Amino acid sequence: QVHLVESGGGLAQAGGSLRLSCAASGSIFSINAMGWYRQAPGKQREVVAGIHSGGTTNYADSVKGRFTISRDNAKNTVYLQMNNLKPEDTAVYYCNYALALNRPPLYWGQGTQVTVSS
């Protein structure tokens, strides 16, 4: 079992920045992938970014160049730096844990709200 706790959501103005954090605990494999999905009201949950324990990353086209995912393996923590935020980034952001990039998540965090005002 892996437990994920997110923090860092909140309200930002368009063009502003926020940083999300997600700390994992429990039965964590040394080789894994962690990342972020988001779900806006009335929409399906979508991939935002992912990072493998080896450092490989992937991003949704909609956030490339604006968001940066990183991780601290010693702390089992993943971060999402969000710059140049847009109102369409408004959503609940969910941290996830998987065994590899592009594999279905096995565990989810509780979600953190990000709201971007225009």
N, C-alpha and C positions, 0 to 999 in steps of 0.2 A: 504494500500500500504506500502511495506517495501523497503527501499533503502539500498543497500549494497555497500560499498566502500572498495576495497582491496588495500593493499600496501605490499611492502617487496620483491617483485620478483626481479630477476636479474640474474647475471652470477656467477656460482661457479665452482670450480674444483671438480672432482671426489674425494669423501672422505670429502668434505667440508660441510658446513652448511648454511642454510638460514632460516629465520623466516618470515612467512606470517601473516598478520593481516587482519581482516575484521570487519568493524564497521557497525552495523545495526542502522537504524533510521526509524521513521514512526510508523505505527500501529502494534506494536510488542506485541504479547501475552506473558504473563509471563511464560507460559509453551510452549516450542518450541524446535526445534532442528536446529542446524546450522552445517555446515560442508564444505567440500571441494571435488570437482570433478576435474578431469584434462582431457585434450584432447591433444594428441600428433598429429602431422601432419599425415593425412591419417588414423587415428584411431578414434574409437568411444569414446565419453566422458565416463569416468569411475569414479566410486566412489573411493575416497582416504580415507577419514575419516569423522566421524560425532560425534557430542556430543550433548546430551540432556541437557536441562536447569537444570535437576537434577543431572547431572554429568556422566551419563552412556555414554560410548564411543564405537565406533566400527571402525575397520580399514580394509583396503584391505590387503590381505595376502602379497602382494608385498612390503608393507611399514611397516609391523609390526616389532617392535624392532628398527626401524630407525626414524620414524616420531611420534610426540606426539601432540595431539590436546588438547587444553585447552580453557577455556572461562572465561570472567569476566562478570557476569550477570549485575552488576551495570553499566557497560559501554556498554552493549550489543555488546560485541566484542569477536570474536573467533580468536584463534591463531593456527598456524601450525608450530611447530618446526621441521625442516627437517635436520637430521644428516646423515652422511655417504652417501651423495648423490651419485647417479649413473647416467651415461649418459642416461639411460632409464627413468629417472625421468623427463627428458626434456619435457615440455608441457606447455600449458596455463592452469593455475590453476584458477578455478572458485569457489567463495564462494556461498553458497546457504542457504536458509531459508525454513524450513518446520515445520509442526505442531508436528511431531514426527519422531523419528529415523525410517528408513526404509519406510518412506512415501515419495512420489514424492515431490521434491522441488517446492515451490510456487514462489519463487523469486530467481534471480541470480544476482551476481555482474558482472562487465564488464570484468573480467579476468585479470590476471597478468602473465607475461611470466617468466618461470623459465628455464634457460639453464644451463646444466651441461656438462662441457668439460672433455674429458678423458686425 
